[in-house]
């Protein structure tokens, strides 16, 4: 994950897809920032930016 204001890496990579990511969307869920990612592996994942760990397959 990257801090766009400093161009510096923050935290570790978010692991979960088994192939490349082709799309990202940013949003809020219950007041918390999230990212939704879509992959070439035909999966979509919702990631919390407070705790960047995928909720599962």
Number of C-alpha atoms within 10 A of each C-alpha: 12 12 10 9 6 8 8 10 11 11 11 9 11 11 9 16 18 11 11 10 15 10 11 13 10 12 11 11 10 6 7 10 14 19 17 14 17 18 17 13 12 10 14 17 16 19 20 17 14 9 10 17 14 14 10 8 8
